[in-house]
Amino acid sequence: MCTSCTLRITRALAAGLCLLNDTVFLVFFILLFKGFNWMSDIHSLLVAAILGVVEGLTEFLPVSSTGHMIIVGHLLGFEGDTANTFEVVIQLGSILAVVVMFWRRLFGLIGIHFGKPPAHEGQGSGRLSLIHILLGMIPAVVMGLIFHDTIKSLFNPVNVMYALIVGGVLLIAAEVLKPKQPRAVGIDDMTYRQAFVIGCFQCLALWPGFSRSGATISGGMLMGVSRYAASEFSFLLAVPMMMGATVLDVYKSIGFLNMGDVPMFAVGFVMAFIVALIAIKTFLQLIKRISFIPFAIYRFIVAAAVYVVFF
């Protein structure tokens, strides 16, 4: 693609994002100041902000955002159908953060390239394709559709606690058993087989509390993918997987939505987006220097917290 075309497209995208951003915030503030009872509802905004931070901070770390949201929501007294719908909606903020961070790579998957990718998007030969993403999606999509109702029934503290523990054990196993020299150093070195097996590991994340990123990164490392490349692939895989699951859940929860909840949902969405951006960037830098053992230990601590809070 020529440089001038690239610049024009980039500027158009930037202008579009700015316009969308301005529109969203305009609507947000109109809704806030029109018919919003600050004295009675400021508490709900604070709760939304806290949960947005928790969602953005934990969604892409191998620590289970579900476990954290259950604990924090319980402590804040924010539970029930509205709370469940809120948690689904603010996930879109976290997904948007991945799109912003990896937009160049995502465009590359559909054949649109914008020059040399930045450092955090890998330095391979450009072999990662949409086929890798599809292979990584298929197992969990099939299992999710077949066992959707069963999976929803597992959303309770007991199952989340056990999932946190088992997921922590898997992280430790991945660090101990991974090949000394990764066969795929960069994300572009990954094979179709590695992508599919990672997708199979992603099925473990259908167990609430297991952590989608923890399952996929562990699977990648056991298959000889470097820690960094496995994390990148996990983030890219999250976009279609989480988008599909979130849209489906929002559709099924549409009856619990009302205009009075818009300010609260907007605050949670924005906070999740901002914090997720920071968390992703920090995480990718952090895993260059440390293993996943500290994350596994932290999972055990959270599991203990679930036990203390709910039992």
Contacts in CASP RR format, 6 or more apart in sequence:
PFRMAT RR
TARGET T0000
AUTHOR 0000-0000-0000
METHOD contacts of the structure
MODEL  1
MCTSCTLRITRALAAGLCLLNDTVFLVFFILLFKGFNWMSDIHSLLVAAI
LGVVEGLTEFLPVSSTGHMIIVGHLLGFEGDTANTFEVVIQLGSILAVVV
MFWRRLFGLIGIHFGKPPAHEGQGSGRLSLIHILLGMIPAVVMGLIFHDT
IKSLFNPVNVMYALIVGGVLLIAAEVLKPKQPRAVGIDDMTYRQAFVIGC
FQCLALWPGFSRSGATISGGMLMGVSRYAASEFSFLLAVPMMMGATVLDV
YKSIGFLNMGDVPMFAVGFVMAFIVALIAIKTFLQLIKRISFIPFAIYRF
IVAAAVYVVFF
1 9 0 8 1.000
1 112 0 8 1.000
1 113 0 8 1.000
1 114 0 8 1.000
1 115 0 8 1.000
6 114 0 8 1.000
6 115 0 8 1.000
9 114 0 8 1.000
10 114 0 8 1.000
24 266 0 8 1.000
28 262 0 8 1.000
28 263 0 8 1.000
28 266 0 8 1.000
31 259 0 8 1.000
31 260 0 8 1.000
31 262 0 8 1.000
31 263 0 8 1.000
31 266 0 8 1.000
32 263 0 8 1.000
36 260 0 8 1.000
36 263 0 8 1.000
41 263 0 8 1.000
41 264 0 8 1.000
44 264 0 8 1.000
45 263 0 8 1.000
45 264 0 8 1.000
45 267 0 8 1.000
47 73 0 8 1.000
47 76 0 8 1.000
47 78 0 8 1.000
47 264 0 8 1.000
48 86 0 8 1.000
48 90 0 8 1.000
48 264 0 8 1.000
48 265 0 8 1.000
48 267 0 8 1.000
48 268 0 8 1.000
48 271 0 8 1.000
49 267 0 8 1.000
49 268 0 8 1.000
49 271 0 8 1.000
50 72 0 8 1.000
50 76 0 8 1.000
51 69 0 8 1.000
51 72 0 8 1.000
51 73 0 8 1.000
51 76 0 8 1.000
51 78 0 8 1.000
51 86 0 8 1.000
51 87 0 8 1.000
51 90 0 8 1.000
51 268 0 8 1.000
52 90 0 8 1.000
52 267 0 8 1.000
52 268 0 8 1.000
52 269 0 8 1.000
52 271 0 8 1.000
52 272 0 8 1.000
52 275 0 8 1.000
53 271 0 8 1.000
53 272 0 8 1.000
53 275 0 8 1.000
54 65 0 8 1.000
54 68 0 8 1.000
54 69 0 8 1.000
54 72 0 8 1.000
55 65 0 8 1.000
55 69 0 8 1.000
55 87 0 8 1.000
55 90 0 8 1.000
55 91 0 8 1.000
55 94 0 8 1.000
55 268 0 8 1.000
55 271 0 8 1.000
55 272 0 8 1.000
55 275 0 8 1.000
55 276 0 8 1.000
56 65 0 8 1.000
56 93 0 8 1.000
56 94 0 8 1.000
56 97 0 8 1.000
56 271 0 8 1.000
56 272 0 8 1.000
56 273 0 8 1.000
56 275 0 8 1.000
56 276 0 8 1.000
56 279 0 8 1.000
57 275 0 8 1.000
57 276 0 8 1.000
57 279 0 8 1.000
58 64 0 8 1.000
58 65 0 8 1.000
58 68 0 8 1.000
58 69 0 8 1.000
58 279 0 8 1.000
59 65 0 8 1.000
59 91 0 8 1.000
59 94 0 8 1.000
59 213 0 8 1.000
59 272 0 8 1.000
59 276 0 8 1.000
59 279 0 8 1.000
60 94 0 8 1.000
60 98 0 8 1.000
60 213 0 8 1.000
60 234 0 8 1.000
60 235 0 8 1.000
60 238 0 8 1.000
60 276 0 8 1.000
60 279 0 8 1.000
60 280 0 8 1.000
60 283 0 8 1.000
61 211 0 8 1.000
61 213 0 8 1.000
61 279 0 8 1.000
61 283 0 8 1.000
61 295 0 8 1.000
62 171 0 8 1.000
62 211 0 8 1.000
62 213 0 8 1.000
62 214 0 8 1.000
62 217 0 8 1.000
62 218 0 8 1.000
62 292 0 8 1.000
62 295 0 8 1.000
62 299 0 8 1.000
63 211 0 8 1.000
63 295 0 8 1.000
63 298 0 8 1.000
63 299 0 8 1.000
63 302 0 8 1.000
64 160 0 8 1.000
64 163 0 8 1.000
64 164 0 8 1.000
64 209 0 8 1.000
64 210 0 8 1.000
64 211 0 8 1.000
64 299 0 8 1.000
64 302 0 8 1.000
65 211 0 8 1.000
66 155 0 8 1.000
66 160 0 8 1.000
66 208 0 8 1.000
66 209 0 8 1.000
66 211 0 8 1.000
67 160 0 8 1.000
67 164 0 8 1.000
67 208 0 8 1.000
67 209 0 8 1.000
67 302 0 8 1.000
67 306 0 8 1.000
68 302 0 8 1.000
69 87 0 8 1.000
70 157 0 8 1.000
70 160 0 8 1.000
70 306 0 8 1.000
71 302 0 8 1.000
71 305 0 8 1.000
71 306 0 8 1.000
71 309 0 8 1.000
73 79 0 8 1.000
73 83 0 8 1.000
74 309 0 8 1.000
74 310 0 8 1.000
75 309 0 8 1.000
78 86 0 8 1.000
81 253 0 8 1.000
81 256 0 8 1.000
82 256 0 8 1.000
82 261 0 8 1.000
84 253 0 8 1.000
84 256 0 8 1.000
85 249 0 8 1.000
85 250 0 8 1.000
85 253 0 8 1.000
85 256 0 8 1.000
85 257 0 8 1.000
86 261 0 8 1.000
86 264 0 8 1.000
86 265 0 8 1.000
86 268 0 8 1.000
88 246 0 8 1.000
88 249 0 8 1.000
88 250 0 8 1.000
88 253 0 8 1.000
89 246 0 8 1.000
89 250 0 8 1.000
89 265 0 8 1.000
89 269 0 8 1.000
90 265 0 8 1.000
90 268 0 8 1.000
90 269 0 8 1.000
90 271 0 8 1.000
90 272 0 8 1.000
91 242 0 8 1.000
91 246 0 8 1.000
91 272 0 8 1.000
92 243 0 8 1.000
92 246 0 8 1.000
92 269 0 8 1.000
93 269 0 8 1.000
93 270 0 8 1.000
93 272 0 8 1.000
93 273 0 8 1.000
93 276 0 8 1.000
94 242 0 8 1.000
94 272 0 8 1.000
94 273 0 8 1.000
94 276 0 8 1.000
95 238 0 8 1.000
95 239 0 8 1.000
95 242 0 8 1.000
95 243 0 8 1.000
95 246 0 8 1.000
96 273 0 8 1.000
97 272 0 8 1.000
97 273 0 8 1.000
97 274 0 8 1.000
97 276 0 8 1.000
97 277 0 8 1.000
97 280 0 8 1.000
98 235 0 8 1.000
98 236 0 8 1.000
98 238 0 8 1.000
98 239 0 8 1.000
98 276 0 8 1.000
98 280 0 8 1.000
99 106 0 8 1.000
99 239 0 8 1.000
100 277 0 8 1.000
101 120 0 8 1.000
101 235 0 8 1.000
101 277 0 8 1.000
101 280 0 8 1.000
101 281 0 8 1.000
102 121 0 8 1.000
102 232 0 8 1.000
102 235 0 8 1.000
102 236 0 8 1.000
102 239 0 8 1.000
104 114 0 8 1.000
104 117 0 8 1.000
104 118 0 8 1.000
104 121 0 8 1.000
105 117 0 8 1.000
105 121 0 8 1.000
105 128 0 8 1.000
105 236 0 8 1.000
106 236 0 8 1.000
106 239 0 8 1.000
107 113 0 8 1.000
107 114 0 8 1.000
109 128 0 8 1.000
109 129 0 8 1.000
109 130 0 8 1.000
109 133 0 8 1.000
109 236 0 8 1.000
110 130 0 8 1.000
117 123 0 8 1.000
120 232 0 8 1.000
120 281 0 8 1.000
120 284 0 8 1.000
121 187 0 8 1.000
121 232 0 8 1.000
122 186 0 8 1.000
122 187 0 8 1.000
122 188 0 8 1.000
122 229 0 8 1.000
122 232 0 8 1.000
123 186 0 8 1.000
123 188 0 8 1.000
124 186 0 8 1.000
124 187 0 8 1.000
124 188 0 8 1.000
124 189 0 8 1.000
125 188 0 8 1.000
125 189 0 8 1.000
126 188 0 8 1.000
127 188 0 8 1.000
127 189 0 8 1.000
127 190 0 8 1.000
128 187 0 8 1.000
128 188 0 8 1.000
128 190 0 8 1.000
128 233 0 8 1.000
131 192 0 8 1.000
131 195 0 8 1.000
132 190 0 8 1.000
132 192 0 8 1.000
132 195 0 8 1.000
132 233 0 8 1.000
133 195 0 8 1.000
133 236 0 8 1.000
133 237 0 8 1.000
133 240 0 8 1.000
135 192 0 8 1.000
135 195 0 8 1.000
135 196 0 8 1.000
135 199 0 8 1.000
136 195 0 8 1.000
136 196 0 8 1.000
136 198 0 8 1.000
136 199 0 8 1.000
136 202 0 8 1.000
136 237 0 8 1.000
137 199 0 8 1.000
137 237 0 8 1.000
137 240 0 8 1.000
137 241 0 8 1.000
138 196 0 8 1.000
138 199 0 8 1.000
139 196 0 8 1.000
139 199 0 8 1.000
139 200 0 8 1.000
139 202 0 8 1.000
139 203 0 8 1.000
140 199 0 8 1.000
140 202 0 8 1.000
140 203 0 8 1.000
140 205 0 8 1.000
140 206 0 8 1.000
140 241 0 8 1.000
141 241 0 8 1.000
143 203 0 8 1.000
143 206 0 8 1.000
144 151 0 8 1.000
144 206 0 8 1.000
147 206 0 8 1.000
151 206 0 8 1.000
151 207 0 8 1.000
151 208 0 8 1.000
154 207 0 8 1.000
154 208 0 8 1.000
155 208 0 8 1.000
157 306 0 8 1.000
157 309 0 8 1.000
157 310 0 8 1.000
157 311 0 8 1.000
158 310 0 8 1.000
159 207 0 8 1.000
159 208 0 8 1.000
159 209 0 8 1.000
160 208 0 8 1.000
160 209 0 8 1.000
160 306 0 8 1.000
161 303 0 8 1.000
161 306 0 8 1.000
161 307 0 8 1.000
161 310 0 8 1.000
162 303 0 8 1.000
163 207 0 8 1.000
163 208 0 8 1.000
163 209 0 8 1.000
163 210 0 8 1.000
163 211 0 8 1.000
164 209 0 8 1.000
164 210 0 8 1.000
164 299 0 8 1.000
164 300 0 8 1.000
164 302 0 8 1.000
164 303 0 8 1.000
164 306 0 8 1.000
165 299 0 8 1.000
165 300 0 8 1.000
165 303 0 8 1.000
166 207 0 8 1.000
166 210 0 8 1.000
167 204 0 8 1.000
167 210 0 8 1.000
167 211 0 8 1.000
167 214 0 8 1.000
167 215 0 8 1.000
167 218 0 8 1.000
167 296 0 8 1.000
167 299 0 8 1.000
168 295 0 8 1.000
168 296 0 8 1.000
168 299 0 8 1.000
168 300 0 8 1.000
169 296 0 8 1.000
170 204 0 8 1.000
170 214 0 8 1.000
170 215 0 8 1.000
170 218 0 8 1.000
171 214 0 8 1.000
171 217 0 8 1.000
171 218 0 8 1.000
171 292 0 8 1.000
171 293 0 8 1.000
171 295 0 8 1.000
171 296 0 8 1.000
171 299 0 8 1.000
172 292 0 8 1.000
172 293 0 8 1.000
172 296 0 8 1.000
173 218 0 8 1.000
173 222 0 8 1.000
174 217 0 8 1.000
174 218 0 8 1.000
174 219 0 8 1.000
174 220 0 8 1.000
174 221 0 8 1.000
174 222 0 8 1.000
174 292 0 8 1.000
175 221 0 8 1.000
175 291 0 8 1.000
175 292 0 8 1.000
175 293 0 8 1.000
177 222 0 8 1.000
178 221 0 8 1.000
178 222 0 8 1.000
178 224 0 8 1.000
179 224 0 8 1.000
182 221 0 8 1.000
182 224 0 8 1.000
182 225 0 8 1.000
182 226 0 8 1.000
182 229 0 8 1.000
183 189 0 8 1.000
183 194 0 8 1.000
183 223 0 8 1.000
183 224 0 8 1.000
183 225 0 8 1.000
184 190 0 8 1.000
184 191 0 8 1.000
184 194 0 8 1.000
184 224 0 8 1.000
184 225 0 8 1.000
184 226 0 8 1.000
184 229 0 8 1.000
185 226 0 8 1.000
185 229 0 8 1.000
186 225 0 8 1.000
186 226 0 8 1.000
186 228 0 8 1.000
186 229 0 8 1.000
186 232 0 8 1.000
187 229 0 8 1.000
187 232 0 8 1.000
187 233 0 8 1.000
187 236 0 8 1.000
189 229 0 8 1.000
190 225 0 8 1.000
190 229 0 8 1.000
190 233 0 8 1.000
193 223 0 8 1.000
194 220 0 8 1.000
194 223 0 8 1.000
194 224 0 8 1.000
194 225 0 8 1.000
195 233 0 8 1.000
197 219 0 8 1.000
197 220 0 8 1.000
197 223 0 8 1.000
198 216 0 8 1.000
198 219 0 8 1.000
198 220 0 8 1.000
198 223 0 8 1.000
198 225 0 8 1.000
198 230 0 8 1.000
198 233 0 8 1.000
198 234 0 8 1.000
198 237 0 8 1.000
199 216 0 8 1.000
199 237 0 8 1.000
201 215 0 8 1.000
201 216 0 8 1.000
201 218 0 8 1.000
201 219 0 8 1.000
201 220 0 8 1.000
201 222 0 8 1.000
202 212 0 8 1.000
202 215 0 8 1.000
202 216 0 8 1.000
202 237 0 8 1.000
202 241 0 8 1.000
203 215 0 8 1.000
204 210 0 8 1.000
204 215 0 8 1.000
205 211 0 8 1.000
205 212 0 8 1.000
205 214 0 8 1.000
205 215 0 8 1.000
205 216 0 8 1.000
211 299 0 8 1.000
212 234 0 8 1.000
212 238 0 8 1.000
212 241 0 8 1.000
212 242 0 8 1.000
213 231 0 8 1.000
213 234 0 8 1.000
213 235 0 8 1.000
213 238 0 8 1.000
214 234 0 8 1.000
214 292 0 8 1.000
216 230 0 8 1.000
216 233 0 8 1.000
216 234 0 8 1.000
216 237 0 8 1.000
217 227 0 8 1.000
217 230 0 8 1.000
217 231 0 8 1.000
217 234 0 8 1.000
217 292 0 8 1.000
218 292 0 8 1.000
219 225 0 8 1.000
219 230 0 8 1.000
220 230 0 8 1.000
220 233 0 8 1.000
221 227 0 8 1.000
221 230 0 8 1.000
225 233 0 8 1.000
227 287 0 8 1.000
227 291 0 8 1.000
227 292 0 8 1.000
228 284 0 8 1.000
228 287 0 8 1.000
228 288 0 8 1.000
231 283 0 8 1.000
231 284 0 8 1.000
231 287 0 8 1.000
232 284 0 8 1.000
235 280 0 8 1.000
END
